[in-house]
Amino acid sequence: MNHVVHFQFRLAPGASVGPALLRRIWWAAARTSEIEVSRTARHNADGFIYSLSARSDLADVTNVEARLRDLLNRHLASSVSTLIRLPGPGKI
């Protein structure tokens, strides 16, 4: 099954997170090993947009989001400036 982006976030200027820590955070939040993390440079701005992907049928997305917010706050303190949950395939 294909992975889709479920969440995206930006970090405060000057902050960063490595892929290993981000995978551990995402794994703990999603409670599945079928995850992917990526980052892309922001257009017309410094920094990156981080994307968290999993199977399109990721279970209990509301609780995953709550765990993700908690874990990001614990591990990245006040570095996360924006976290958004994407609507998922066919839900726009």
Gaussian input, Z-matrix of N, CA and C with variables (Angstrom, degrees):
# hf/3-21g

backbone

0 1
 N
 C     1     B1
 C     2     B2     1     A1
 N     3     B3     2     A2     1     D1
 C     4     B4     3     A3     2     D2
 C     5     B5     4     A4     3     D3
 N     6     B6     5     A5     4     D4
 C     7     B7     6     A6     5     D5
 C     8     B8     7     A7     6     D6
 N     9     B9     8     A8     7     D7
 C    10    B10     9     A9     8     D8
 C    11    B11    10    A10     9     D9
 N    12    B12    11    A11    10    D10
 C    13    B13    12    A12    11    D11
 C    14    B14    13    A13    12    D12
 N    15    B15    14    A14    13    D13
 C    16    B16    15    A15    14    D14
 C    17    B17    16    A16    15    D15
 N    18    B18    17    A17    16    D16
 C    19    B19    18    A18    17    D17
 C    20    B20    19    A19    18    D18
 N    21    B21    20    A20    19    D19
 C    22    B22    21    A21    20    D20
 C    23    B23    22    A22    21    D21
 N    24    B24    23    A23    22    D22
 C    25    B25    24    A24    23    D23
 C    26    B26    25    A25    24    D24
 N    27    B27    26    A26    25    D25
 C    28    B28    27    A27    26    D26
 C    29    B29    28    A28    27    D27
 N    30    B30    29    A29    28    D28
 C    31    B31    30    A30    29    D29
 C    32    B32    31    A31    30    D30
 N    33    B33    32    A32    31    D31
 C    34    B34    33    A33    32    D32
 C    35    B35    34    A34    33    D33
 N    36    B36    35    A35    34    D34
 C    37    B37    36    A36    35    D35
 C    38    B38    37    A37    36    D36
 N    39    B39    38    A38    37    D37
 C    40    B40    39    A39    38    D38
 C    41    B41    40    A40    39    D39
 N    42    B42    41    A41    40    D40
 C    43    B43    42    A42    41    D41
 C    44    B44    43    A43    42    D42
 N    45    B45    44    A44    43    D43
 C    46    B46    45    A45    44    D44
 C    47    B47    46    A46    45    D45
 N    48    B48    47    A47    46    D46
 C    49    B49    48    A48    47    D47
 C    50    B50    49    A49    48    D48
 N    51    B51    50    A50    49    D49
 C    52    B52    51    A51    50    D50
 C    53    B53    52    A52    51    D51
 N    54    B54    53    A53    52    D52
 C    55    B55    54    A54    53    D53
 C    56    B56    55    A55    54    D54
 N    57    B57    56    A56    55    D55
 C    58    B58    57    A57    56    D56
 C    59    B59    58    A58    57    D57
 N    60    B60    59    A59    58    D58
 C    61    B61    60    A60    59    D59
 C    62    B62    61    A61    60    D60
 N    63    B63    62    A62    61    D61
 C    64    B64    63    A63    62    D62
 C    65    B65    64    A64    63    D63
 N    66    B66    65    A65    64    D64
 C    67    B67    66    A66    65    D65
 C    68    B68    67    A67    66    D66
 N    69    B69    68    A68    67    D67
 C    70    B70    69    A69    68    D68
 C    71    B71    70    A70    69    D69
 N    72    B72    71    A71    70    D70
 C    73    B73    72    A72    71    D71
 C    74    B74    73    A73    72    D72
 N    75    B75    74    A74    73    D73
 C    76    B76    75    A75    74    D74
 C    77    B77    76    A76    75    D75
 N    78    B78    77    A77    76    D76
 C    79    B79    78    A78    77    D77
 C    80    B80    79    A79    78    D78
 N    81    B81    80    A80    79    D79
 C    82    B82    81    A81    80    D80
 C    83    B83    82    A82    81    D81
 N    84    B84    83    A83    82    D82
 C    85    B85    84    A84    83    D83
 C    86    B86    85    A85    84    D84
 N    87    B87    86    A86    85    D85
 C    88    B88    87    A87    86    D86
 C    89    B89    88    A88    87    D87
 N    90    B90    89    A89    88    D88
 C    91    B91    90    A90    89    D89
 C    92    B92    91    A91    90    D90
 N    93    B93    92    A92    91    D91
 C    94    B94    93    A93    92    D92
 C    95    B95    94    A94    93    D93
 N    96    B96    95    A95    94    D94
 C    97    B97    96    A96    95    D95
 C    98    B98    97    A97    96    D96
 N    99    B99    98    A98    97    D97
 C   100   B100    99    A99    98    D98
 C   101   B101   100   A100    99    D99
 N   102   B102   101   A101   100   D100
 C   103   B103   102   A102   101   D101
 C   104   B104   103   A103   102   D102
 N   105   B105   104   A104   103   D103
 C   106   B106   105   A105   104   D104
 C   107   B107   106   A106   105   D105
 N   108   B108   107   A107   106   D106
 C   109   B109   108   A108   107   D107
 C   110   B110   109   A109   108   D108
 N   111   B111   110   A110   109   D109
 C   112   B112   111   A111   110   D110
 C   113   B113   112   A112   111   D111
 N   114   B114   113   A113   112   D112
 C   115   B115   114   A114   113   D113
 C   116   B116   115   A115   114   D114
 N   117   B117   116   A116   115   D115
 C   118   B118   117   A117   116   D116
 C   119   B119   118   A118   117   D117
 N   120   B120   119   A119   118   D118
 C   121   B121   120   A120   119   D119
 C   122   B122   121   A121   120   D120
 N   123   B123   122   A122   121   D121
 C   124   B124   123   A123   122   D122
 C   125   B125   124   A124   123   D123
 N   126   B126   125   A125   124   D124
 C   127   B127   126   A126   125   D125
 C   128   B128   127   A127   126   D126
 N   129   B129   128   A128   127   D127
 C   130   B130   129   A129   128   D128
 C   131   B131   130   A130   129   D129
 N   132   B132   131   A131   130   D130
 C   133   B133   132   A132   131   D131
 C   134   B134   133   A133   132   D132
 N   135   B135   134   A134   133   D133
 C   136   B136   135   A135   134   D134
 C   137   B137   136   A136   135   D135
 N   138   B138   137   A137   136   D136
 C   139   B139   138   A138   137   D137
 C   140   B140   139   A139   138   D138
 N   141   B141   140   A140   139   D139
 C   142   B142   141   A141   140   D140
 C   143   B143   142   A142   141   D141
 N   144   B144   143   A143   142   D142
 C   145   B145   144   A144   143   D143
 C   146   B146   145   A145   144   D144
 N   147   B147   146   A146   145   D145
 C   148   B148   147   A147   146   D146
 C   149   B149   148   A148   147   D147
 N   150   B150   149   A149   148   D148
 C   151   B151   150   A150   149   D149
 C   152   B152   151   A151   150   D150
 N   153   B153   152   A152   151   D151
 C   154   B154   153   A153   152   D152
 C   155   B155   154   A154   153   D153
 N   156   B156   155   A155   154   D154
 C   157   B157   156   A156   155   D155
 C   158   B158   157   A157   156   D156
 N   159   B159   158   A158   157   D157
 C   160   B160   159   A159   158   D158
 C   161   B161   160   A160   159   D159
 N   162   B162   161   A161   160   D160
 C   163   B163   162   A162   161   D161
 C   164   B164   163   A163   162   D162
 N   165   B165   164   A164   163   D163
 C   166   B166   165   A165   164   D164
 C   167   B167   166   A166   165   D165
 N   168   B168   167   A167   166   D166
 C   169   B169   168   A168   167   D167
 C   170   B170   169   A169   168   D168
 N   171   B171   170   A170   169   D169
 C   172   B172   171   A171   170   D170
 C   173   B173   172   A172   171   D171
 N   174   B174   173   A173   172   D172
 C   175   B175   174   A174   173   D173
 C   176   B176   175   A175   174   D174
 N   177   B177   176   A176   175   D175
 C   178   B178   177   A177   176   D176
 C   179   B179   178   A178   177   D177
 N   180   B180   179   A179   178   D178
 C   181   B181   180   A180   179   D179
 C   182   B182   181   A181   180   D180
 N   183   B183   182   A182   181   D181
 C   184   B184   183   A183   182   D182
 C   185   B185   184   A184   183   D183
 N   186   B186   185   A185   184   D184
 C   187   B187   186   A186   185   D185
 C   188   B188   187   A187   186   D186
 N   189   B189   188   A188   187   D187
 C   190   B190   189   A189   188   D188
 C   191   B191   190   A190   189   D189
 N   192   B192   191   A191   190   D190
 C   193   B193   192   A192   191   D191
 C   194   B194   193   A193   192   D192
 N   195   B195   194   A194   193   D193
 C   196   B196   195   A195   194   D194
 C   197   B197   196   A196   195   D195
 N   198   B198   197   A197   196   D196
 C   199   B199   198   A198   197   D197
 C   200   B200   199   A199   198   D198
 N   201   B201   200   A200   199   D199
 C   202   B202   201   A201   200   D200
 C   203   B203   202   A202   201   D201
 N   204   B204   203   A203   202   D202
 C   205   B205   204   A204   203   D203
 C   206   B206   205   A205   204   D204
 N   207   B207   206   A206   205   D205
 C   208   B208   207   A207   206   D206
 C   209   B209   208   A208   207   D207
 N   210   B210   209   A209   208   D208
 C   211   B211   210   A210   209   D209
 C   212   B212   211   A211   210   D210
 N   213   B213   212   A212   211   D211
 C   214   B214   213   A213   212   D212
 C   215   B215   214   A214   213   D213
 N   216   B216   215   A215   214   D214
 C   217   B217   216   A216   215   D215
 C   218   B218   217   A217   216   D216
 N   219   B219   218   A218   217   D217
 C   220   B220   219   A219   218   D218
 C   221   B221   220   A220   219   D219
 N   222   B222   221   A221   220   D220
 C   223   B223   222   A222   221   D221
 C   224   B224   223   A223   222   D222
 N   225   B225   224   A224   223   D223
 C   226   B226   225   A225   224   D224
 C   227   B227   226   A226   225   D225
 N   228   B228   227   A227   226   D226
 C   229   B229   228   A228   227   D227
 C   230   B230   229   A229   228   D228
 N   231   B231   230   A230   229   D229
 C   232   B232   231   A231   230   D230
 C   233   B233   232   A232   231   D231
 N   234   B234   233   A233   232   D232
 C   235   B235   234   A234   233   D233
 C   236   B236   235   A235   234   D234
 N   237   B237   236   A236   235   D235
 C   238   B238   237   A237   236   D236
 C   239   B239   238   A238   237   D237
 N   240   B240   239   A239   238   D238
 C   241   B241   240   A240   239   D239
 C   242   B242   241   A241   240   D240
 N   243   B243   242   A242   241   D241
 C   244   B244   243   A243   242   D242
 C   245   B245   244   A244   243   D243
 N   246   B246   245   A245   244   D244
 C   247   B247   246   A246   245   D245
 C   248   B248   247   A247   246   D246
 N   249   B249   248   A248   247   D247
 C   250   B250   249   A249   248   D248
 C   251   B251   250   A250   249   D249
 N   252   B252   251   A251   250   D250
 C   253   B253   252   A252   251   D251
 C   254   B254   253   A253   252   D252
 N   255   B255   254   A254   253   D253
 C   256   B256   255   A255   254   D254
 C   257   B257   256   A256   255   D255
 N   258   B258   257   A257   256   D256
 C   259   B259   258   A258   257   D257
 C   260   B260   259   A259   258   D258
 N   261   B261   260   A260   259   D259
 C   262   B262   261   A261   260   D260
 C   263   B263   262   A262   261   D261
 N   264   B264   263   A263   262   D262
 C   265   B265   264   A264   263   D263
 C   266   B266   265   A265   264   D264
 N   267   B267   266   A266   265   D265
 C   268   B268   267   A267   266   D266
 C   269   B269   268   A268   267   D267
 N   270   B270   269   A269   268   D268
 C   271   B271   270   A270   269   D269
 C   272   B272   271   A271   270   D270
 N   273   B273   272   A272   271   D271
 C   274   B274   273   A273   272   D272
 C   275   B275   274   A274   273   D273

   B1=1.4513
   B2=1.5226
   B3=1.3070
   B4=1.4610
   B5=1.5186
   B6=1.3043
   B7=1.4569
   B8=1.5161
   B9=1.3143
   B10=1.4606
   B11=1.5202
   B12=1.3213
   B13=1.4623
   B14=1.5273
   B15=1.3182
   B16=1.4638
   B17=1.5205
   B18=1.3455
   B19=1.4586
   B20=1.5176
   B21=1.3195
   B22=1.4548
   B23=1.5207
   B24=1.3389
   B25=1.4591
   B26=1.5133
   B27=1.3193
   B28=1.4592
   B29=1.5195
   B30=1.3103
   B31=1.4562
   B32=1.5184
   B33=1.3079
   B34=1.4631
   B35=1.5262
   B36=1.3229
   B37=1.4707
   B38=1.5278
   B39=1.3101
   B40=1.4573
   B41=1.5206
   B42=1.3203
   B43=1.4647
   B44=1.5244
   B45=1.3269
   B46=1.4548
   B47=1.5224
   B48=1.3128
   B49=1.4539
   B50=1.5210
   B51=1.3129
   B52=1.4603
   B53=1.5209
   B54=1.3170
   B55=1.4611
   B56=1.5319
   B57=1.3175
   B58=1.4650
   B59=1.5310
   B60=1.3307
   B61=1.4655
   B62=1.5240
   B63=1.3120
   B64=1.4671
   B65=1.5322
   B66=1.3260
   B67=1.4742
   B68=1.5290
   B69=1.3330
   B70=1.4760
   B71=1.5302
   B72=1.3263
   B73=1.4680
   B74=1.5267
   B75=1.3260
   B76=1.4647
   B77=1.5221
   B78=1.3463
   B79=1.4691
   B80=1.5293
   B81=1.3126
   B82=1.4641
   B83=1.5239
   B84=1.3096
   B85=1.4650
   B86=1.5244
   B87=1.3243
   B88=1.4659
   B89=1.5247
   B90=1.3167
   B91=1.4686
   B92=1.5302
   B93=1.3292
   B94=1.4517
   B95=1.5169
   B96=1.3119
   B97=1.4662
   B98=1.5223
   B99=1.3201
   B100=1.4641
   B101=1.5300
   B102=1.3284
   B103=1.4636
   B104=1.5147
   B105=1.3155
   B106=1.4565
   B107=1.5193
   B108=1.3282
   B109=1.4631
   B110=1.5202
   B111=1.3166
   B112=1.4591
   B113=1.5232
   B114=1.3052
   B115=1.4600
   B116=1.5213
   B117=1.3126
   B118=1.4614
   B119=1.5205
   B120=1.2986
   B121=1.4667
   B122=1.5223
   B123=1.3107
   B124=1.4675
   B125=1.5149
   B126=1.3071
   B127=1.4592
   B128=1.5264
   B129=1.3048
   B130=1.4738
   B131=1.5246
   B132=1.3234
   B133=1.4701
   B134=1.5223
   B135=1.3248
   B136=1.4544
   B137=1.5164
   B138=1.3005
   B139=1.4524
   B140=1.5173
   B141=1.3207
   B142=1.4511
   B143=1.5226
   B144=1.3189
   B145=1.4581
   B146=1.5240
   B147=1.3102
   B148=1.4579
   B149=1.5248
   B150=1.3366
   B151=1.4611
   B152=1.5193
   B153=1.3284
   B154=1.4602
   B155=1.5205
   B156=1.3191
   B157=1.4555
   B158=1.5192
   B159=1.3317
   B160=1.4626
   B161=1.5276
   B162=1.3023
   B163=1.4613
   B164=1.5223
   B165=1.3152
   B166=1.4678
   B167=1.5225
   B168=1.3212
   B169=1.4686
   B170=1.5356
   B171=1.3216
   B172=1.4652
   B173=1.5277
   B174=1.3121
   B175=1.4685
   B176=1.5258
   B177=1.3222
   B178=1.4635
   B179=1.5301
   B180=1.3248
   B181=1.4629
   B182=1.5307
   B183=1.3158
   B184=1.4624
   B185=1.5224
   B186=1.3230
   B187=1.4674
   B188=1.5181
   B189=1.3290
   B190=1.4615
   B191=1.5287
   B192=1.3240
   B193=1.4711
   B194=1.5306
   B195=1.3103
   B196=1.4688
   B197=1.5306
   B198=1.3354
   B199=1.4701
   B200=1.5260
   B201=1.3304
   B202=1.4597
   B203=1.5200
   B204=1.3201
   B205=1.4709
   B206=1.5291
   B207=1.3245
   B208=1.4606
   B209=1.5297
   B210=1.3229
   B211=1.4610
   B212=1.5246
   B213=1.3130
   B214=1.4668
   B215=1.5227
   B216=1.3219
   B217=1.4674
   B218=1.5222
   B219=1.3169
   B220=1.4651
   B221=1.5203
   B222=1.3253
   B223=1.4606
   B224=1.5208
   B225=1.3168
   B226=1.4629
   B227=1.5200
   B228=1.3109
   B229=1.4754
   B230=1.5174
   B231=1.2979
   B232=1.4660
   B233=1.5272
   B234=1.3139
   B235=1.4606
   B236=1.5257
   B237=1.3311
   B238=1.4592
   B239=1.5251
   B240=1.3453
   B241=1.4511
   B242=1.5245
   B243=1.3286
   B244=1.4578
   B245=1.5296
   B246=1.3119
   B247=1.4663
   B248=1.5142
   B249=1.3222
   B250=1.4644
   B251=1.5197
   B252=1.3042
   B253=1.4620
   B254=1.5146
   B255=1.3134
   B256=1.4516
   B257=1.5278
   B258=1.3293
   B259=1.4627
   B260=1.5176
   B261=1.3045
   B262=1.4481
   B263=1.5160
   B264=1.3239
   B265=1.4597
   B266=1.5187
   B267=1.3230
   B268=1.4595
   B269=1.5114
   B270=1.3358
   B271=1.4611
   B272=1.5223
   B273=1.3029
   B274=1.4707
   B275=1.5114
   A1=108.68
   A2=116.41
   A3=121.83
   A4=111.73
   A5=114.51
   A6=120.51
   A7=109.16
   A8=116.08
   A9=122.46
   A10=108.02
   A11=115.46
   A12=120.31
   A13=108.28
   A14=116.73
   A15=122.30
   A16=112.03
   A17=116.85
   A18=121.44
   A19=110.07
   A20=114.92
   A21=121.66
   A22=107.94
   A23=115.46
   A24=118.61
   A25=110.53
   A26=114.32
   A27=123.23
   A28=107.77
   A29=114.60
   A30=120.41
   A31=109.71
   A32=115.60
   A33=121.25
   A34=108.95
   A35=117.16
   A36=120.40
   A37=111.29
   A38=115.24
   A39=121.31
   A40=114.63
   A41=118.62
   A42=121.70
   A43=109.55
   A44=116.49
   A45=120.61
   A46=109.52
   A47=115.27
   A48=121.42
   A49=107.10
   A50=115.81
   A51=120.24
   A52=111.72
   A53=116.75
   A54=120.35
   A55=113.83
   A56=118.60
   A57=120.36
   A58=111.00
   A59=117.38
   A60=120.70
   A61=110.22
   A62=116.80
   A63=120.02
   A64=111.02
   A65=118.21
   A66=120.86
   A67=110.93
   A68=116.94
   A69=119.59
   A70=110.88
   A71=116.85
   A72=120.79
   A73=110.05
   A74=116.76
   A75=121.49
   A76=110.65
   A77=117.18
   A78=120.91
   A79=110.49
   A80=117.67
   A81=121.34
   A82=111.57
   A83=117.51
   A84=120.86
   A85=111.64
   A86=116.79
   A87=121.22
   A88=112.56
   A89=116.18
   A90=122.30
   A91=112.38
   A92=113.73
   A93=121.86
   A94=108.20
   A95=116.59
   A96=119.62
   A97=111.54
   A98=117.55
   A99=121.56
   A100=109.91
   A101=115.13
   A102=121.94
   A103=109.70
   A104=115.59
   A105=122.51
   A106=108.05
   A107=115.81
   A108=121.29
   A109=107.84
   A110=115.98
   A111=120.13
   A112=109.15
   A113=114.97
   A114=119.56
   A115=108.23
   A116=115.11
   A117=121.71
   A118=108.06
   A119=115.79
   A120=120.57
   A121=109.23
   A122=116.07
   A123=121.38
   A124=109.05
   A125=116.62
   A126=121.48
   A127=108.90
   A128=116.87
   A129=123.05
   A130=113.56
   A131=117.76
   A132=120.52
   A133=108.72
   A134=115.73
   A135=120.60
   A136=109.57
   A137=116.05
   A138=121.41
   A139=113.52
   A140=114.36
   A141=121.54
   A142=110.81
   A143=114.48
   A144=121.90
   A145=105.70
   A146=116.91
   A147=123.24
   A148=108.47
   A149=116.39
   A150=121.54
   A151=109.80
   A152=115.01
   A153=122.51
   A154=107.85
   A155=116.32
   A156=121.90
   A157=111.36
   A158=114.29
   A159=122.22
   A160=107.08
   A161=115.82
   A162=119.69
   A163=109.85
   A164=115.67
   A165=119.73
   A166=111.98
   A167=117.32
   A168=120.54
   A169=112.40
   A170=117.12
   A171=121.83
   A172=109.67
   A173=116.06
   A174=121.32
   A175=111.61
   A176=115.20
   A177=122.99
   A178=113.18
   A179=115.59
   A180=121.20
   A181=111.99
   A182=118.32
   A183=120.59
   A184=110.93
   A185=117.53
   A186=120.46
   A187=111.76
   A188=117.21
   A189=120.68
   A190=109.06
   A191=116.68
   A192=120.70
   A193=111.06
   A194=117.70
   A195=120.68
   A196=110.56
   A197=116.86
   A198=119.95
   A199=110.44
   A200=116.95
   A201=121.12
   A202=110.68
   A203=117.65
   A204=120.83
   A205=110.66
   A206=116.46
   A207=120.58
   A208=111.09
   A209=117.15
   A210=120.69
   A211=112.22
   A212=117.22
   A213=119.59
   A214=110.61
   A215=117.15
   A216=120.27
   A217=111.55
   A218=117.42
   A219=120.25
   A220=112.35
   A221=117.07
   A222=120.63
   A223=114.09
   A224=117.50
   A225=120.20
   A226=112.10
   A227=117.00
   A228=123.64
   A229=110.75
   A230=118.27
   A231=120.76
   A232=111.90
   A233=117.33
   A234=120.85
   A235=113.92
   A236=118.43
   A237=120.37
   A238=108.37
   A239=115.82
   A240=118.69
   A241=111.76
   A242=117.95
   A243=121.43
   A244=109.21
   A245=117.58
   A246=122.45
   A247=106.47
   A248=117.01
   A249=119.78
   A250=109.76
   A251=114.75
   A252=121.57
   A253=107.29
   A254=116.25
   A255=121.11
   A256=109.01
   A257=117.26
   A258=120.18
   A259=114.70
   A260=118.92
   A261=120.70
   A262=111.40
   A263=116.18
   A264=119.94
   A265=112.42
   A266=115.11
   A267=120.60
   A268=115.54
   A269=119.35
   A270=121.96
   A271=112.69
   A272=117.41
   A273=119.75
   A274=109.72
   D1=142.71
   D2=-179.11
   D3=-73.46
   D4=149.92
   D5=174.36
   D6=-90.91
   D7=145.51
   D8=175.53
   D9=-127.33
   D10=154.28
   D11=178.07
   D12=-75.21
   D13=123.92
   D14=177.65
   D15=-100.37
   D16=-33.73
   D17=-177.55
   D18=-139.45
   D19=149.77
   D20=171.40
   D21=-136.37
   D22=150.13
   D23=176.49
   D24=-151.58
   D25=160.53
   D26=173.09
   D27=-117.38
   D28=156.33
   D29=174.91
   D30=-108.42
   D31=159.04
   D32=176.50
   D33=-61.26
   D34=153.53
   D35=179.13
   D36=-52.32
   D37=133.43
   D38=178.27
   D39=86.30
   D40=-11.00
   D41=-179.77
   D42=-91.25
   D43=153.04
   D44=175.99
   D45=-152.01
   D46=164.69
   D47=176.64
   D48=-142.14
   D49=136.81
   D50=179.64
   D51=-81.10
   D52=160.23
   D53=-177.60
   D54=-64.21
   D55=-33.74
   D56=-178.86
   D57=-65.03
   D58=-47.93
   D59=178.48
   D60=-64.74
   D61=-42.47
   D62=-179.41
   D63=-62.73
   D64=-39.64
   D65=176.18
   D66=-63.09
   D67=-41.38
   D68=179.18
   D69=-63.86
   D70=-42.70
   D71=178.69
   D72=-62.87
   D73=-47.55
   D74=-177.81
   D75=-65.42
   D76=-40.88
   D77=177.06
   D78=-60.72
   D79=-45.01
   D80=-179.60
   D81=-65.34
   D82=-35.89
   D83=-179.80
   D84=-74.99
   D85=-44.75
   D86=-175.43
   D87=-83.78
   D88=-21.72
   D89=-179.44
   D90=56.41
   D91=42.31
   D92=174.18
   D93=-149.35
   D94=149.25
   D95=177.49
   D96=-87.43
   D97=-7.59
   D98=-179.56
   D99=-87.62
   D100=73.38
   D101=-176.90
   D102=-132.67
   D103=161.84
   D104=173.75
   D105=-142.08
   D106=147.77
   D107=173.50
   D108=-126.62
   D109=148.01
   D110=177.37
   D111=-154.08
   D112=167.10
   D113=174.60
   D114=-143.13
   D115=147.69
   D116=176.55
   D117=-133.44
   D118=146.88
   D119=178.74
   D120=-65.08
   D121=140.21
   D122=176.48
   D123=-73.89
   D124=141.90
   D125=176.01
   D126=-79.61
   D127=132.87
   D128=176.44
   D129=60.49
   D130=24.76
   D131=179.07
   D132=-157.78
   D133=158.79
   D134=175.51
   D135=-76.84
   D136=158.24
   D137=174.15
   D138=92.57
   D139=-167.99
   D140=-173.13
   D141=-133.09
   D142=161.02
   D143=167.73
   D144=-107.24
   D145=122.24
   D146=179.38
   D147=-95.09
   D148=134.59
   D149=-179.63
   D150=-119.94
   D151=137.48
   D152=-179.84
   D153=-117.49
   D154=119.18
   D155=-174.40
   D156=-120.05
   D157=151.11
   D158=175.15
   D159=-155.23
   D160=-177.21
   D161=178.50
   D162=-57.40
   D163=151.12
   D164=-178.26
   D165=-64.83
   D166=-23.53
   D167=-179.83
   D168=-97.90
   D169=31.62
   D170=178.70
   D171=-51.96
   D172=124.47
   D173=-175.96
   D174=-79.36
   D175=146.70
   D176=169.90
   D177=55.86
   D178=50.51
   D179=-174.19
   D180=-58.91
   D181=-33.16
   D182=179.81
   D183=-62.28
   D184=-44.74
   D185=178.01
   D186=-72.49
   D187=-33.25
   D188=175.03
   D189=-60.16
   D190=-43.84
   D191=179.03
   D192=-61.89
   D193=-43.09
   D194=179.75
   D195=-62.92
   D196=-44.70
   D197=178.41
   D198=-64.80
   D199=-40.80
   D200=-179.61
   D201=-61.76
   D202=-47.12
   D203=178.75
   D204=-58.67
   D205=-44.45
   D206=179.75
   D207=-62.83
   D208=-46.55
   D209=-178.64
   D210=-66.18
   D211=-41.24
   D212=177.32
   D213=-63.03
   D214=-41.80
   D215=178.20
   D216=-64.06
   D217=-38.54
   D218=179.82
   D219=-70.08
   D220=-42.84
   D221=-173.78
   D222=-89.20
   D223=-25.46
   D224=-177.48
   D225=-118.19
   D226=11.69
   D227=178.32
   D228=47.13
   D229=-123.00
   D230=-176.66
   D231=-97.88
   D232=23.65
   D233=-176.61
   D234=-78.82
   D235=-25.84
   D236=-177.41
   D237=-78.35
   D238=117.23
   D239=-178.56
   D240=-94.37
   D241=-27.23
   D242=-178.91
   D243=-150.84
   D244=132.17
   D245=171.44
   D246=-131.17
   D247=124.65
   D248=177.86
   D249=-124.30
   D250=145.44
   D251=174.09
   D252=-98.97
   D253=126.32
   D254=-179.02
   D255=-83.81
   D256=152.00
   D257=-173.29
   D258=-68.76
   D259=-17.61
   D260=-179.26
   D261=87.44
   D262=167.69
   D263=-175.52
   D264=-64.53
   D265=132.80
   D266=176.45
   D267=71.67
   D268=14.50
   D269=-175.61
   D270=-118.44
   D271=20.72
   D272=-179.27
   D273=-84.79

